Amino acid sequence: MAGMGSDRPLQGLRVLVVDDDPDQLEILSGLLGHAGARVEVARTAQEAFDSFQADLADVVVSDIAMPQTTGYNLVRRIRASPRGRTVPVVAITAFFEDEHYDKAMAAGFSAWLAKPASDTVVGVIARLTGRR
């Protein structure tokens, strides 16, 4: 990683990762943790929203397709809450057609990444939070 000379560009950031796939949670948690983030995980949109309300995350990274309710509904709920208007929320999804991108942006996501998760997510979060 170029830039500040830091291999921990997300040092001190609280990142909430939301995905119903345990493998994906583990991969993302590892990537973000290695970059210095304090990672919380949630397996459902409701769990994520409860966690978000309890302790405002600096950034939320959410899957789109989840059981019960989708990432679209989650980001809408976050955006509708008083503390959620300015928090970066990154969609990470297996759906990467333009229509899904448009829908994600319309719902309130700040950025959109295709699965599988890669270290791209670290760069996107760093950019959204002014770390680079």
Secondary structure, DSSP 8 states (H G I E B T S, - for coil): --SSS-S-TTTT-EEEEE-S-HHHHHHHHHHHHHTT-EEEEESSHHHHHHHHHHS--SEEEEES--SSS-HHHHHHHHHHSGGGSSS-EEEEES--SHHHHHHHHHHT-SEEEESS--THHHHHHHHHTT--
